[in-house]
Amino acid sequence: MTALAFRPNSPHARDVASMVHPQTNLRLHETTGPAIMSRGAGVHVVDDEGRRFFDSTAGLWCASLGFNVERLANAAYEQMRTLGYYHTYRHSSNSSSIDLAERLLAIAPVPMARVLFQCSGSEANDVAIKLAWYYQNAVGRPEKTKVIGRRMGYHGSTIAAVSASGKADMQADFNLPLPMFRHTDTPHYYRGHEDGESEEAYSERLAANLERLIEEEGPETVGAFIAEPAMGAAGAISPPRGYFERIQEVLDRHEVLFIADEVICGFGRTGNMWGSETYGARPDIVTCAKALSGAHLPISAVLVNAKVYEAMLDESDKQGAFAHGFTHSGHPVTTAVALETLKIYEEMDVVGRVRALAPVFQGRLRAFLDHPLVGDVRGDGLFAGIELVADKATRRPFDPALGVGARVGRHARANGLIQRVVGDRLAFAPPLVITEAHVEELGAKLGAALDATLDELSEQDLRAGQG
Ligand SMILES: Cc1ncc(COP(=O)(O)O)c(C=O)c1O
């Protein structure tokens, strides 16, 4: 079947005939066509046939205030009418970018010195990696070029960001990762701990593995470590207790810069303004995006500490300028919308709100621990992951060929719930403006999807998970 199988000139046919979709099986798309969303309705989205969906990961972990925020529309409109564009190259600036930079420095998880703006999380992480290299050159350690990410980590699709990511499918046949990238363990306690091993002991083991990797590579060659405080695209995985404290000791011993990718965790998600606060991370560089503008416009930021900024000053002296930038760095409309977003967070006390709702949300999900398909539920704030298993006692996973997670996703969608599925993990990061009633809606729809999946597996006699 090709695009011609759709009604001629329908949006579906035109989509299939014209667009390439990210993270989509392109061949399959030619037969299935797109799911076209027509409008946002608060924390729901409505498709072109009027079906309403609750998106339990706020789009791509980003629409923190819902899908149509009037105040953000007005902020963009007002800024466009005043100054629709100007760049920030060669000493130029604009007031909304200045205000936003100040605001980000004021709320940073650890003291930070300066802010650089760009348009996406991927760009922010690419910039952070460039700055780590720049820093190591400035301080006379040019061999420190290697960057360590984590298996299953996700930092974006641009060349350095995807090299730092631990996602083999996103690197294969793109000739990536770049040669200076290495990867260490995924801090996935439920899946990775040995019998009887505490979270703290597991964290110690992972820190020791990181140290071994650095020593094997040669500490004089390792310049930066990049990590999401809680991992999103790996399937919503919160770190085990003590993890970042132990990791930080290793990084300090070997003068390795720490880049915290706060693209998902930033702005309240885990019950603090930053994931670094929730999990005790002390980064040199912080990247953020997504909820920075409630996802209403593409903008990201990189925050650098004084040590990194001093090095940038030195390099600027040496090179004649900080020779880096984007046409849209500090685009006044994006910074005005981000500034308004931060104002809304302050007015609604986003952190207080997430903390108040977290016990309801986490409790509703934890209740699924009684479900025959569910092996683990854990998370912080309004962020959580559920792992589906064939055998709870032994943590034995399902045969991937059964696509159990995908089945849950299909049943959920049929029931008006958009569910992010990563293998047999279900990830949750709803808009931060959800209410208790929305949590109940999510719980009821998810419960129905899990039951329908269980019935389907039982009917097909696949429950044992052997395929
Ligand atoms: C932790 C993390 N970092 C970076 C990115 C990339 O951001 P973007 O898609 O805006 O480039 C993502 C996207 O999901 C992410 O989850």
The ligand as an ORCA input file, in Angstrom:
! r2SCAN-3c Opt
* xyz 0 1
  C      17.397     14.060     28.264
  C      17.277     14.596     26.877
  N      18.265     15.338     26.378
  C      18.205     15.861     25.143
  C      17.112     15.649     24.335
  C      17.075     16.218     22.961
  O      16.262     17.329     22.934
  P      15.686     17.868     21.538
  O      14.778     16.819     21.022
  O      15.018     19.153     21.936
  O      16.851     18.108     20.653
  C      16.048     14.890     24.826
  C      14.840     14.667     24.004
  O      13.963     13.920     24.337
  C      16.136     14.346     26.118
  O      15.166     13.571     26.604
*
